[in-house]
Amino acid sequence: MKNLVIVESPSKSKTIEKYLGKDFKVISSKGHVRDLATSGKFGLGVDVEHDFKPNYIPIKGKKKLITEMKRDVKDADKVYLATDPDREGEAISWHLYDALGLKENDYERVVFNEITKDVVKDAFNHPRKIDDNLVKSQETRRIIDRIIGFRLSKLMQSKTGGKSAGRVQSVALKLIVDREREIQAFKEEEYYTIEAIFEDFKAYAEKYKNKKLEIKSKEEAALILSKLNKVFNITDIVTKEKNKKGKIPFKTSSLQKDASSKLGFASAKTMSIAQKLYEGINIGSETTGLITYMRTDSVRLSDVFVNEAFAYIKDTYGKEYVGAVKKVKQSENTQDAHEGIRPTSIFRTPESVKKYLTADEYKLYSLIYYRTLASLMKDAKVKATSVTLENNDYLFKATGSILVFDGYLKVYSPYEQNEDTILPDFSKYQDKKIEALDIKEEQHFTKPPARFSEASLIDEMEKLGIGRPSTYAPTMETIKKRAYVVLENKKFVPTKIGIETTDKLQEFFSNIINVEYTANMEQDLDEIALAKEDSIKVLRDFYNVFEPIVEDAFKNMEKKEAEQTGEMCPECNSPLVIRNGRYGEFVACSNYPECKYIKKEETTLKELMPCPKCEGSIIEKKTRRGKIFYGCNKYPKCDFATWYEPINEKCPECGAILVKKKDKISCLNCEYEKENTE
């Protein structure tokens, strides 16, 4: 073996090895191989007294893999670190470099934004070294998140019913709680509109003597109706041709938002499917990535792709549909190292690969493909008409529009409906008068602000500068998993414990758990990546503010007493209380840790397979609220548990347990998965 290539994903490694040929061996790290230890002060794995020096150890189950990779490195003349093209990927490359004992002359760093043969092979012609600034930025983020996560989570667990807190997670939760309080405080107000109904259109009262009309009561509406007659004067007709602006390519946040609103996908599902489309799909003649890298906040497209797309649009739809690259003003902290999310080939239409994709993969690929194509097509053109009608000094307005050139809607109309609203030909009314069939009032009530959906919360987080493309989906999943929110009609509603956790954090940490501080921290991390800020200074400034507040909270935050059930412990006669565990509520002794009694309230339904952690068996259980999960029958001695149904089969990649996830069989430890054919 001459050349060893290390990538993150096992599925990626097979595809890339085919591209590179017999002189290359491609192996997978299966993601991160190391993480911060849980030793030292507060279990942080960070020496806060000595410039926050991190103590990294192999992730559980990765020690054997590191040993195997070291053997491969020993046999190689050159090692190529080809992890993902972002800060996280850069950090993984550095951890591999350090853990495998590589020397500066022994390795190269290779990055590519899409997994296609030409792009991958070209990337190996332009290797570089690891970008230490990107690594420092990721490491700083990890240390800050570890400090906040460990310290605040322990505080929440000891003082409230909450399970965790975090830098981004807690701010996202606060947005949801604040919105809920706005809704609860909202007082609806009655108002009215006046509608004139004509033979083939409607008009609405907007002004009285050129002043905006506001009708607050039924009495006011009745008074206005009494002053109107059914004959209106046509005072103004304005017809303009307007451009209906085309779309811009997807970035991570906009893909998650549109997949949520147009396809009904949760953000985690969107990113999981996008990962597969990026890593490679067998399309019969070859295995190739169908989209570019899906974690990006750029909307830039490569010149090569743009030119090919323009030629495709001209040949397929006609030269009148060829548009131009949209000029988009990027925010200051946009990372423009790689492109927006696009298909790797404009010639690989969704229909041509449909038979190789699952239904959901086809839906997401189609959305990405046609969004990209639409972004390079001409704007649509709309003929818009506005008519003003006068009746006893009251001005009514009717508007209509007709699509005169479909432009980008030629391909994007399934995702963006455009219905014509046709007004009559007013030139036939020679005397400029038109008679209404009816004039009536309509009662309305003001509405409270809407609860956040996943799409609107991601949109809000992006506008406020909270988090990065890679953090949106995990944040959504965390607040749901911690039972801080529930979804009602696909909208976030904070739970009692979510509100209590937010209030406790705001009582002591309002200067840190807020939008401005979190956004400024993102800016600092960006500055570190650009070598404009010192990572140790950022860490020290943060810790010197944060830690005294935490210590004060441990001393002075009032502890929430656990809710008693009214029963007594059969072992020590102390009251039984409701506690929150990893898998929901359970009933236990209030005298813990002296008494470790737990009431066995789950209903054991069936035994599935031997436990992978001990000599026990995995059984199907129910939480106190009836939600099914799977755990070891030796609990609490063995803490193995999962929400997904395990199968009696081991992962061929790492030997860990496999579980059922809808239409897939997935590994709990690595990224391996296969179709569920049951």
N, C-alpha and C positions, 0 to 999 in steps of 0.2 A: 504493500500500500504506500502510495506516494503522498496523497492528499486526503486529509480528513476534514469533513464539513460537519459542523454541529448546528442544528436548527432546533426550534422549540417543540414542534409538533411531529409525532410519529407519521401521520398521514402526509405531511409535507415532505418528510425525509425520503419516502419512496418515490414521490414525483420528481424531486430535484435530482436524485441519484440517476434516474433515467435520462434526464437532460444532460448531465455532466459526463457520463460515460464511465468506462472501466478504470480510469486512473483516479477516480474519486470514490471514497466511501462516505455516505451521509448517515449520520446518527442523530438521535433526538435527545434533548435534555428533559423533555416532558415539562416544559415551563421552567420556573425557578428551581434551582438546586439548593439554595441556601436562604436562610432568613435570620432575623435577629433572635438570639437566645432569649430565654425567659429567666435568666439568672441576674445577679447583681441587684443594685438598689431598686426597690419596687418591682423587681422582675422585668425591668425594661430591656435588658440586654445591651444597655448603653452606659458607658462610663461618663456620667454627667460632669464629674469633677475634673476630668482630663479631656477637655475639648470634645466631649460627646463621642468618644471613640466607640464604634459599634463592635459588638462581639457576634460574629456570624457563625452559625453551625448548620450542618446539613439538615434539610427538611426531612421530616419523618418518612422513611421509606426510600430516601434518595442516596444514602451512604453507599449501598451496593452499586447503584448506577454510577456514582462518581468513580468508584474503584474500576468499574468496567471501562469507563471513558478514559481513565488514566492509562489503561493498557492499550487502548486504541491510539492515544496520543503518542505513546512510546514507539509505536510501530510506524508513525507517520513522519514524513519529511516536513510537511507544512500543515498547519491547522487553520481552517477558515471558520470564523465565528459568524454565522449567518442568522442571527436571531432577528426579531421583528424590528422594523425601522422607526422606533419611537424611543422615548426615554426608558420605558420599562425594558424594552428589548436591549437597549444599550447597557443597562444595569445587569441584565442576565448575562450578556457577553463578558462584562467585567468579572462577575462572580465565577464564570467558567474559567476565565483566564487565571484568576487567583486560586480557585479550588484545584485546578488541574496542574498548577505549577508551571504555567507556560512562561517562556522567555520572550522578550520584545521581538527578537528576530525569528521566533518560531511560528508566529501567527499573523493573520490578517483579519480585518473586520470587513464583512461584505454586507451590503444592504440592497434590497430590491423592494419596489412598491407593488409588484405583481408577480405571480408565480406562473410565468409563461416561459417557454424555452429560450426565446431570443433575449428577453429581459434578464433572466437569471444568468445566462452565459455571459452577457455583456457586463453584468455586475462584477463577475470574477476578473474582468479586465481592468477594473477600477477599484481595487481594494484600498482600504485606509486603516488607520489605527483606531483604537477605542477613544471616543470623545470623553475625556475625563470630566468636562463641565456638565455634560448631560448626566453622567453617572452621579456626580455630586448633587445635582438637582434632585434626582430620584431618591438618593440616599437621604437627603435632608427631609424630603416629603415623608419617607418611610419612618424616620426617627421621630418627627413631629407627630405623625399619626399614631405611632406606638405610644409615645408619652401621653398624648391626649386620650387615646383609646383605653390604655391600661389604667391610668389614674382616674379618669372620669367614670369608666365602667365599674371599677371597684367601689367608687363613691356611690354611684347609683344603686348598685346591688346592696350596699350596706345601709343606705338611707331611704330607698324607695323600692317600688316593685319593678323598676326598670332593669334591663339586662345589660345595656351597653350605651355608650355615647361616643361621638366621634366628630372630627373637625368639619367634615362636609355633611355627614349624616344628620347631625343635630341641628344644623342650620336649615337643611331641607325640611326636617320635621317641624321646625319653628315656623317656616313659611306655611305649612299645612295647618298648624294650630292657629296661627294668626288669622288665616283666611276663614277658618271655622268660627272664630270669635267675631269677625266682621259680619258673617252670615247671621249669627245669633243676635247680634246687636242691631241688625238691619230692621228698619221700620218701613213697611211698604207705604207708598203714597198713591192715591188714586189720581188718574188724569184721563182726559178724553181727547179724541180726534174726531174731526168732521170729514166724512167721505162722500164725494159726489159720484154717483154711478151712472155712466153713460152706456150707450148701446154696446160698444166694444172696448171700453177702457174705463179706468177709475182715476180720480184726481183727489188730492188731499189738501185741506186748508193749511196754509203755512204762515200767512201774514195777515195783519189787519192794518191798513194804512201804512204799509211798508215796515211795520214792526213785527217781530217774531211773535207768533200766537202761542200762548200757553193756556190751556183750559183745565182748571183744577177741580171742577165739580160738575155734576149733572145739571145744576141750575144754570151755570155759565154756558154749557153746551146748548141747553134748551133756548136760552136767550139769543144765541148766535143763529140757531136754526130758524127762529122766528123772524129774523131779519133777511133771510135768504129766499130767493125765488128760484125756479128751476131753469131759468134762462141765463146762460153765462156768456160773457164777452171774451173772445179770444184776443188777448193783448200782446202775446209774444210767442214766436215759434223759433227755436234755435236748434239747428242740426249741425253736428260736428262729427268728423271722422276721428276716432281716437284709437291709439294703440293699446292693445291689451298685452301688457308686458309678459315676456316669457320667463321661464324659471331659470334658476342657477343650479349647478350640479349639487349633489348631496354632500354634506359633511356628516360626521357622526350624529350630532344632535338633530339635524333636520331629517336624517334617515329614520332615526328612532321616532321622531314626532309623526312623520308621515306614515310610517309602518303601523303606528298605533292608531291614527285617525282613519286611515284608508284601508288597512288590512286587519285591524283589530289585534295586532301583535303586541305583547308586552315587550319592554325594551330588552330584557334578558334574552327572550326568544329571538328578537331581531338580530342581536349581536351573535348569538349562537349559530343561526343560519348563515349570517354574513361571513362568519369565520370559515364555515365549510366551503362557501362559494369562493372565498379568497384562497384557501389552502389547496383546492384542486378537486375537480370532478372528472370521473371517467366518462368521456363523451364518445366512446366507441373507438375512434381512431387514435386517441391520445388521452392522457390525464393532464388537465390544465386548470389553472385558476381562472375563474370566470369574471371576478371583479378585482379591483385594486384594493390596497390595504384599507380596512374599514374603521380604523381609529385615527381620525384626522379632523382638524378644524380649519382646513384649507379647502377652497373650491376651485383651485387652479387645475387646468388640464394641460397635458403635455402637447407641444406643438405637433408632434408626429400624429398623435391621436386626433387632434382637431382637424388636421389636413385630411386625414382618411375619412373622418366623419363628414366633412363638407362635401367630399367627392361622393360619398354614399348617399347623402341627402339629395344632391343634384341628380344622380342617376336614378334614385328610387322615387323621388317626389317632384322633381323639377327644380330648375335653378332659382325660381321665384321663392322657394322655401329655404334657401341657404341663408343663414343668419350671420351673426358675428359673435365673437367671444364676449360674454358679458363682463363689464368692468364692475368689480365689487370692491367697496371700501372695507378692508379687513380691520378688525380691532387690533389694538396695540400688542396684545399678548397672543395673537394668532401664531401658531407654529406652522410655518409654510415649508417644512422640509420635504414634504411629499404632496401628492395631488389630492384632489377631491375623490369621492368614491364614484367609480365609473366602470363600465364593462372593459375587460382587457382587449376585446376586439369588437368594433362596431358591426362587423359582418357576422358575428355570432348572435343572431337574433334569438329572443326567448323561444319562439316557435321551433327553431332548428335544434334546440337542446332540451325541449320539454320532456321527451321520453326518458331522459337520463336523470331527471330531477324529481324530487318529491313534490307534492302539491304546494307545500309552503315554500320550498326552495324556488319553485317556478314563479310564485306570486312575488317574492322579494326580488328575484333577479329581473323580472319584468318591470317592476317599479323603478329599479336602479337604471335599467337599460333605457327605458323611455323617458325618464327624467333627464338623463344625460343627452339623449338625442334631442329632446325638446329644447335644452339649454343652448343648442347650436343652430336652432331654426329661427326664422323670422318671427317677430311679434305678430299676434293676431290683430286684425283691424275690425273695429266696431263702429257702425253708424249710430250715433246716439242722438236722440231727439228729446228736447225739453219744451213742454207747452205750458204757458201761464194763462190761467183763466181768472176773470174778475167777476165778482158778484157782490154788489153793495159794499165796495171797499175791501172786501175779503179776497185775498189772492190764493188761488188753488194751483197746484202744480201736478202735472202728469209727466212721467218719463218713460221712454222706451228705447230699446237698442236692438240692432240687427247685426249679426255677424256677417261681414262682407268679405273677409279673407281669414281662413282658419289658421294659417301660420303654424305655430308650434302645437296648436290644438289638433292638428292632423294626426298626431301620435299620442297626445297627452289627454285627449278628451275623456277617456275612461276614468281618469283621476281628478278631472276638473270640469264639471259640467258647465255648459254655457247655453242657457235657454234664451231664445229671442223673446223680447217683449215688444210686440208690434202695435204701433199707434195708427189710427186711420189717416187718410189723406185730408188734412185740414183745409186744403185749397178749395175744396168743394163747398165750403161754407162761405158764400160770397159776402154775406153781411157780417161776417166775423162773429156770428152768434151760434150757440149750440145749446140744445136743451137736454137736461139731465133726466133720467128715468126716475131717480130717487136721490135724496140727500139725507144722510142719517149720521147719528153719533155712534161712536164706539168707545166703550169703557176699557181702560187699561190700568194695570198696576205696575209700579216700578219693581224691578227684580233685584235680589241681592247678588253680590258677586258670585260667580260660579266656583264650585270646588275644583281643586286641581285634578286633572287626569295625569297619567304618566306623561303624555305629550306636552301639556301646558306647564307641568312642573319642570320638565327638562328645558322648555323654552324660557321659563322664568330664571332658572339657575344659570343658563347661558347668558341671558341679558345682564344678570347681576355679577357675572364673573366668578361663580362658585363652581369649583370642581373643574375637571378636564374631560375630554371625550371618553376616556377609558373609565371614568368614575360614575357616569350617570346611571348606567344599568345596575352596577353593584349597589349603589345608594338606594335605588328603588327596591331592590330585593331585600336589603338589610332592614329597612323600616317596616316592610311587610313581615319578614321573618321574625322580627323582635316583637311583633304584635303591637307596634306603636300606631299602626293604621290598619283599617280594613277597606276593602274596595266595595263601594255600592254604586251600581250602574257605571262601573269603570271609573269612578271618582274616588279620591282619597278622603276618608273620614277618620280623624284622629280618635284613637281609643282613650279610655279613661287614663290608662297608664301612660299613653303617649303625651297627653296633656299634662299629667303630673310631672313626668320627666322633664318636659320642656320648661315648666314653671320653676322647678327646682334649679335647673341649670341657669335660667335667667335671673334667679334670685342672687346667685353668687358669681356667675360667669357672663354677664351681659356684655362686658367689654371684649370678650373673646368669641363667644358663640353668637356671632351676628354676621350679617351680610358683609359689612365693610371690612371687618378684620379678616374674614375668610378670603375675600377678593384680593385684599392687599397681600395676603400670604401667597396667593397664586402668582401675583406680580413678582414677589421676592424670589419665588422658585424659578420663574422665567428669567429673572436677572442673573441668578446663579448659573443657569444653562448657557447664558451669553457671556459669562465671565465678568459681569458688571457688579456682582455682589458676592461677598464672602459668606460661605455656608456656615462657618463657625459663629460668625457675628449674628447671622439670622437665628441660629439655634439658641445662642446665649440670650439674645434680646427676648425671644419668645419665652424661654424657660424662666428667666428672672421675673417676668410678669406672671406667668402661669402658676408656678409651683407655690408661691405664698398664698394665692387664692385657694388652691386645692387644700392646703393644710388648714386654712381658716374654715373651709367648708366641712372638712372631716370633724373639726371641733364643734362647729356651731350650727350646721345644718340639722334641722329637726328630723328625727327618724320616724318614718311612717310605720305604725304598728300593723302587724299582719292581721288580717281579718279572721276572727274566730268562727268556727263552725258550730259551736255549742256542744261538741262532743269532747270527751276526755281521752287522753292517751291510755291505751290498755296496758302499757308497760311502766309508766311512771306517774300516771294520773294528772299530767299537765294538760292544759287546753290544747286541742288540735286546731291548727290554723291553715289557711290557704296560702300556698307559696307558688311562685312562678319559677318553673324550670325551663330547661332548654326546649322541651317539647310540650309546653303549655302548663296549665295549673295542676297542682297536685296537693293532697292533704297530708300534712306531716306534724310532728310534735313541735310545740313552741319551745321546748326545752333543748332544742338542738344547740350546740353539738354534743351536750351531755347525753341526750337521748336521740337516737337516730331512727326512730320509728317513722315509717311511711305507710299510709293506708293504701292497701292494694285495691284501688277503685277501677283500674283498667279492666276491660273485658278481654280475656285471652281468646282469640278466635281460631287460630290455627298455627301449628308449628311448621316452619318452612324449611330450615336447613341448619347445619352446624354453625355456631358462631365463629367468625374468623379471628376473634381476639382471645377466646378462652374455650373451655370444654363444654360450654353451655350450648343452647339452641336459640336461633332467631325465631321469635314469635310475632304474630300480628297482634297489636295492642290498640287500645283507644285511650285518648286523653280524657280528662274529666269532662271536657265539652264535646266528646264524641268524635274527634278527628283521629283517623287511623294513622299509625306509624308503626315502625318495625324495630324491635330491640331485643336484647339478650334476656333470656329468662333468669339469668344470674344477677340482674340489676338489684341493688346498687353496686355489687362487687365488680361487675363489668358494665361499662357505660356505653357499649356499642349501641347506636341508634341511627335511624335514617327515616326520612319521610317517604323514600322510594322503595318499592317492593323488590327485595333481593331475589336473585335466582341462584340455583346451586351450580354455578359455573364460574371459573376464575378468568380474569383478564389475561389474554394471550400476551399482552405487552408488559405488564408488571406483576401479574399474579394476584392482584387485589380482587375484591368482591365486585360483581356486576349487578346492576339494578335496572328495573324497567322504568323508562321515562317516555311515556306516550308511545310514539312510533319507533323509539330507539331503545337499544340495550347499551348502557353506558357504564364506564368504570368510575368508581367513587374516588379513585386515587389519581388517575392520569386522564388524558384526553381521548382514550380509545372509545369507539362506539361502533355499533352496527345496527342494521335494520331489525326491528322487532317483527318477525314474520308470523307471530301468533294471531 
